[in-house]
Amino acid sequence: MPVNAQGPCLAETAIFELVTEMIVLSIKSECLDHLVLMGEEHLRNAVHEYMRHYHGERPHQGLGGELVLPTASGPASGVVACSERLGGLLRHYHREAA
């Protein structure tokens, strides 16, 4: 987003605030509401793992069901495997190479 000499315009700020609020609510409802956190380090680890899941494993409706950070596409057929984060709270299903 272009920034003028006076800083970002109001529309850019409003969009940034909306996206930030959506991500924070997503972290709370999909992750933090289901955990008992035992300090700041535990909180940081939970948020870090959630963001790895959010960007690399979770499809996004606004992107047409695509990932934010897509990896090389896997095989079209094969055994379906499950990867877990945060003790199984976050799950990602993928096909393993034959």
Buried (B, 14 or more C-beta within 10 A) or exposed (E): EEEEEEEBEEEEEEEEEEEEEEEEEEBEEBBBEEBEEEEEEEEEEBBEBBBBBBEEBBEEEEEEEEBBEEEEEEEEEEEEEEEEBBEEBBEEEBBEEE
